[in-house]
Amino acid sequence: MTNSALITTARTVLRVILGFLFAAHGWQKFNEWTIAGTQAAFGQMGVPAADMAAPVVAALELGGGIALILGVLTRVVAALLALDMIGALVLVHASAGVFVDGGGYELVLLLGAAALALALVGPGRISVDRAIFGNTKLAAMA
């Protein structure tokens, strides 16, 4: 496998797995916890404007996860998801320490770092972005 093929494979694997995990978390907020339950949980966790933040975060995670899987507007979506994870880290998880079993930030940090990496490097060759924009300057922003 050439270096180019390895890079394409790595970006695609990262994008699809990360997208799946974000979509699963968004789906959970809509369907398992419900938006009302997510709003209540966000309020108890001290998230500002929890009533507005919960549906926005749920939609971003579900829709953004699907967009990452497909490679649609990858850099923009990944940057928004990285910001989402910074918010979760600062507002909820930082005070609980590192480990997720105690409510800590290890998963949030990993998801945020992976999203930031995609925002920086882009979706790769196997993506809707590449199919639509090709190698144009617009592709660099997508």
C-alpha positions in Angstrom: 0.0 0.0 0.0 1.4 3.4 -0.9 1.7 6.3 1.6 -1.2 8.1 -0.2 -3.4 5.0 0.1 -2.5 4.7 3.8 -3.4 8.3 4.4 -6.7 7.9 2.5 -7.5 4.8 4.5 -6.6 6.5 7.8 -8.7 9.6 7.2 -11.7 7.5 6.0 -11.5 5.1 9.0 -11.2 8.1 11.5 -14.0 10.0 9.8 -16.5 7.0 9.7 -15.8 5.8 13.2 -15.9 9.3 14.7 -19.1 10.0 12.8 -20.7 6.8 14.0 -19.9 7.7 17.6 -21.2 11.2 17.4 -24.3 10.1 15.5 -24.9 7.4 18.2 -24.7 10.1 21.0 -27.0 12.4 19.1 -29.5 9.6 18.5 -29.3 8.7 22.2 -30.2 12.3 23.2 -33.2 12.3 20.9 -34.5 8.8 21.4 -33.3 7.2 24.6 -33.1 10.3 26.9 -35.5 12.4 24.8 -34.9 16.1 24.3 -36.8 17.0 27.5 -34.7 14.5 29.4 -31.5 15.9 27.9 -32.6 19.4 28.7 -33.2 18.4 32.3 -29.8 16.6 32.5 -28.0 19.6 31.0 -29.7 21.8 33.5 -28.6 19.6 36.4 -25.0 19.6 35.0 -25.0 23.4 34.9 -25.0 23.8 31.2 -26.0 27.4 30.4 -29.3 27.8 28.4 -29.9 24.0 28.8 -33.3 24.2 27.2 -31.8 25.6 24.0 -28.4 23.8 24.2 -29.9 20.3 24.4 -31.7 20.2 21.0 -28.8 22.1 19.3 -26.2 19.6 20.7 -28.4 16.6 19.9 -28.9 17.8 16.3 -25.2 18.7 15.9 -24.1 15.3 17.1 -26.7 13.3 15.1 -26.5 15.3 11.9 -22.8 16.1 12.2 -22.0 12.4 12.8 -23.9 11.4 9.6 -22.1 14.2 7.7 -18.8 12.9 8.9 -19.6 9.4 7.8 -20.4 10.7 4.4 -17.7 13.3 4.3 -20.0 16.2 3.8 -18.7 19.7 4.9 -16.2 17.7 6.9 -13.9 20.5 8.1 -16.8 22.8 9.3 -18.8 19.9 10.9 -15.6 18.6 12.6 -14.7 22.0 14.0 -18.3 22.4 15.4 -18.1 19.0 17.0 -14.7 19.8 18.5 -16.2 23.0 20.0 -19.1 20.8 21.3 -16.5 18.6 23.1 -14.7 21.6 24.5 -17.9 22.7 26.0 -18.6 19.3 27.4 -15.1 19.1 28.8 -15.2 22.5 30.5 -18.8 22.7 31.6 -19.3 19.1 32.7 -16.4 16.6 32.8 -13.2 18.4 33.8 -14.0 18.5 37.5 -14.6 14.7 37.5 -11.0 13.8 36.6 -9.7 11.8 33.7 -11.6 8.5 33.8 -15.0 8.1 32.1 -16.3 5.6 34.7 -16.3 8.5 37.2 -17.8 11.0 34.8 -14.4 12.2 33.7 -13.2 13.6 30.4 -11.3 10.9 28.7 -13.9 10.1 26.0 -14.8 13.8 25.5 -11.1 14.6 25.1 -10.5 11.8 22.6 -13.7 12.7 20.6 -12.7 16.4 20.6 -9.1 15.7 19.5 -10.2 13.4 16.7 -12.7 16.0 15.5 -10.0 18.7 15.6 -7.7 16.4 13.6 -10.4 16.0 10.9 -11.0 19.7 10.9 -7.3 20.3 10.3 -6.6 17.5 7.6 -10.0 17.3 5.9 -12.0 14.3 4.8 -9.7 12.6 2.4 -10.3 11.3 -1.1 -13.3 9.0 -0.3 -15.8 11.6 0.6 -18.8 13.6 -0.7 -16.7 16.7 -0.3 -14.1 15.4 -2.7 -16.7 14.2 -5.2 -18.4 17.7 -5.2 -15.5 20.0 -4.8 -12.5 18.0 -6.2 -9.2 19.7 -5.5 -10.6 23.2 -5.6 -10.1 25.9 -3.0 -13.6 25.2 -1.8 -12.5 21.6 -1.0 -10.0 23.0 1.4 -12.8 24.6 3.4 -15.3 21.7 3.2 
